[in-house]
Amino acid sequence: MSKPDRFEVPSATLEAPHRAEFEVHKSRFIAWISRCAAPDEAQRLLQQARRAHPDARHHCLAFVAGPPGEQVAIGFSDDGEPGGTAGRPMYQVLEGSGLGQIGCVVIRYFGGIKLGTGGLARAYSRAVQLGLEALPTATFVTREPLRLLVDFGDEHAARQWCEARGALVAAVEYRADGALLQLDWPSSEPTDLDALSLLLRVPPQRIPA
């Protein structure tokens, strides 16, 4: 199955994760959610949660460090809770959210009353669901590098044409033979340079990376 060219991801960052919490039978559950584009970023989120809540009994993790439906860059852990009662239920909520590049840590302060395996699974799932309810998101667009050499007098028109198609100008290098536009081009957008050539005085050149 091909990966999507664009999908929703959390706007919350590792530096400022989105938070939600609730209490059940005196146990306090706190969810931290942020964008995690790689497994090591999910581990960073976990370490930050542990530093912020060193007295909590458990810090359970789940993440999907790729597009929705990712099957490789995923993971979850129960951190001492009975197997299958924390990380997996958390992951299942993330998997069903339709979001990509997402990591979540649920911090539990034990309240002295055991919840049972079913109660734990429901509580950890609920913590993630609460975190997702008001989670701000942004659209992530898969991009590829594209380098175009244009005449100095055509630079402005070329920029406008590229940006109208969703491209981002990462850098511009001014050379003796023109302006080299280094672009982050949307993977889903065809690069029809013939159409661009009609707008410019000098045809653009595609320069290999």
HUFENCOR-V895693 format. One record per residue. N is the residue number from 1. RES is the residue in one letter. SS is DSSP state (h for helix, s for strand, l for the rest). PSI is psi in degrees with one decimal (* if undefined). Layout:
# HUFENCOR-V895693
[[N	RES	SS	PSI] [N	RES	SS	PSI]]
This chain:
# HUFENCOR-V895693
[[1	M	l	129.9] [2	S	l	150.7] [3	K	l	146.8] [4	P	l	148.1] [5	D	l	-23.4] [6	R	s	145.9] [7	F	s	166.7] [8	E	s	140.2] [9	V	s	159.3] [10	P	s	141.7] [11	S	l	-25.0] [12	A	l	138.7] [13	T	l	170.2] [14	L	l	-34.0] [15	E	l	-25.9] [16	A	l	71.2] [17	P	l	152.0] [18	H	s	141.5] [19	R	s	148.4] [20	A	s	150.8] [21	E	s	159.2] [22	F	s	171.3] [23	E	s	139.4] [24	V	s	126.1] [25	H	l	45.9] [26	K	l	-2.0] [27	S	s	133.5] [28	R	s	127.9] [29	F	s	125.8] [30	I	s	121.1] [31	A	s	132.7] [32	W	s	127.4] [33	I	s	136.2] [34	S	s	168.5] [35	R	s	131.4] [36	C	l	102.3] [37	A	l	-8.7] [38	A	l	154.7] [39	P	h	-35.4] [40	D	h	-26.8] [41	E	h	-34.8] [42	A	h	-38.6] [43	Q	h	-36.0] [44	R	h	-41.9] [45	L	h	-42.2] [46	L	h	-45.6] [47	Q	h	-37.5] [48	Q	h	-40.9] [49	A	h	-39.2] [50	R	h	-39.4] [51	R	h	-37.2] [52	A	h	-27.4] [53	H	l	66.5] [54	P	l	-21.4] [55	D	l	-3.3] [56	A	l	151.3] [57	R	l	-37.6] [58	H	s	145.6] [59	H	s	95.9] [60	C	s	143.9] [61	L	s	146.3] [62	A	s	145.4] [63	F	s	154.3] [64	V	s	95.8] [65	A	l	54.8] [66	G	l	-165.1] [67	P	l	166.1] [68	P	l	136.5] [69	G	l	-1.4] [70	E	l	134.7] [71	Q	l	-5.5] [72	V	l	-56.7] [73	A	l	64.1] [74	I	s	165.5] [75	G	s	163.1] [76	F	s	155.7] [77	S	s	149.3] [78	D	l	-15.1] [79	D	l	52.5] [80	G	l	-14.2] [81	E	l	158.3] [82	P	l	140.2] [83	G	l	131.6] [84	G	l	4.7] [85	T	l	-7.6] [86	A	l	-71.3] [87	G	h	-46.1] [88	R	h	-47.5] [89	P	h	-37.3] [90	M	h	-46.2] [91	Y	h	-40.1] [92	Q	h	-35.3] [93	V	h	-44.1] [94	L	h	-43.5] [95	E	h	-36.9] [96	G	h	-3.0] [97	S	l	-20.2] [98	G	l	5.0] [99	L	l	154.3] [100	G	s	169.5] [101	Q	l	54.7] [102	I	s	136.7] [103	G	s	147.7] [104	C	s	135.2] [105	V	s	130.3] [106	V	s	122.0] [107	I	s	130.5] [108	R	s	125.6] [109	Y	s	113.9] [110	F	l	132.4] [111	G	l	5.2] [112	G	l	-9.2] [113	I	l	123.1] [114	K	l	140.4] [115	L	l	-12.3] [116	G	h	162.4] [117	T	h	-42.9] [118	G	h	-40.9] [119	G	h	-38.4] [120	L	h	-47.0] [121	A	h	-41.3] [122	R	h	-38.9] [123	A	h	-45.0] [124	Y	h	-38.7] [125	S	h	-44.0] [126	R	h	-38.7] [127	A	h	-43.9] [128	V	h	-43.2] [129	Q	h	-41.9] [130	L	h	-40.1] [131	G	h	-34.6] [132	L	h	-24.2] [133	E	h	-42.9] [134	A	l	20.0] [135	L	l	122.4] [136	P	l	140.8] [137	T	s	165.6] [138	A	s	159.6] [139	T	s	123.8] [140	F	s	131.1] [141	V	s	124.9] [142	T	l	131.1] [143	R	s	156.8] [144	E	s	147.3] [145	P	s	139.8] [146	L	s	131.0] [147	R	s	120.8] [148	L	s	130.6] [149	L	s	121.7] [150	V	s	159.0] [151	D	l	149.2] [152	F	h	-41.8] [153	G	h	-14.1] [154	D	h	-1.8] [155	E	h	-46.9] [156	H	h	-45.6] [157	A	h	-38.7] [158	A	h	-41.8] [159	R	h	-47.9] [160	Q	h	-42.8] [161	W	h	-43.3] [162	C	h	-44.2] [163	E	h	-31.4] [164	A	h	-20.7] [165	R	l	14.2] [166	G	l	5.9] [167	A	l	150.3] [168	L	s	133.4] [169	V	s	105.7] [170	A	s	-35.0] [171	A	s	160.3] [172	V	s	129.6] [173	E	s	122.1] [174	Y	s	117.3] [175	R	s	174.0] [176	A	l	-29.4] [177	D	l	7.6] [178	G	s	-167.4] [179	A	s	123.9] [180	L	s	111.1] [181	L	s	121.9] [182	Q	s	110.5] [183	L	s	149.8] [184	D	s	104.2] [185	W	s	133.4] [186	P	s	130.3] [187	S	l	-29.0] [188	S	l	-6.9] [189	E	l	121.9] [190	P	l	146.9] [191	T	l	83.6] [192	D	l	84.4] [193	L	h	-20.4] [194	D	h	-39.2] [195	A	h	-39.7] [196	L	h	-37.7] [197	S	h	-33.1] [198	L	l	-21.9] [199	L	l	-18.1] [200	L	l	157.6] [201	R	l	-33.8] [202	V	l	127.8] [203	P	l	139.3] [204	P	l	158.6] [205	Q	s	133.1] [206	R	s	121.3] [207	I	l	124.9] [208	P	l	147.2] [209	A	l	*]]
